[in-house]
């Protein structure tokens, strides 16, 4: 019974995940920059002592970098990967 449960769960996960997840993760710069912006914003708001070391505009810079990475860099990679 457990074996069928685990195999069903494995099949469900395999259907949800994209087949080239490693390739996508290597080029997901917008996601990484958004995560860094969230972490820096949390750190700046939770630990006030760190605000002397991290500038207030760091979150804005990281979000701007994520915007550029998503629109310019990742779209260029997607066009090259289609092969048409």
Secondary structure as UniProt FT lines:
FT   HELIX           2..16
FT   TURN            19..20
FT   HELIX           21..26
FT   HELIX           29..46
FT   HELIX           48..52
FT   TURN            56..57
FT   HELIX           58..68
FT   HELIX           69..73
FT   HELIX           74..81
//
